[in-house]
Amino acid sequence: MDTLERYKKVFIEIFEIEENSVEDLKYQDIPQWDSLGHMSMVGALEDEFDIMLEMDDIIDFSSYKKGMETLTKYGVKFP
């Protein structure tokens, strides 16, 4: 499984959504992505990629696409 698939899998599992709903997803677009869901997703991403996000990055993590930008700062490479 490549990095993008692993990243997408976290969103699908945490928010219990279909794969085709992921790429345009933004914070609070769906009821599951509230503050509690946000922290669950952050924790799952930290575990998946063995990283520790800084608080500013957690706060700025406002969409699926923005999250990819954020993770690249931590050495996660997307195809």
Residue, then its C-alpha position, 0 to 999 in steps of 0.5 A: m500500500d503506497t503513502l496516498e492509499r494509507y493516508k486515504k484509508v485513515f480518512i475512510e476509517i475514522f470518518e466512516i465515509e466512501e472512498n469517492s468522498v475523500e479528496d474534496l473533504k474539508y473540516q466540518d463538511i460532514p458531522q463526523w469531522d468535528s473537533l473530536g473527529h479531528m483529533s481522532m484523525v490526527g492521532a490515527l495519522e500520527d500512528e500510521f506515519d510514525i510522526m508527531l504533529e505540532m499544535d499549529d499544524i493540527i489547527d491548520f489541518s483544514s482539509y484532505k488536501k491541506g493535510m497532504e501539504t502538512l504531512t510533507k513537512y514531516g517527511v511523508k512523501f506522496p506520489 
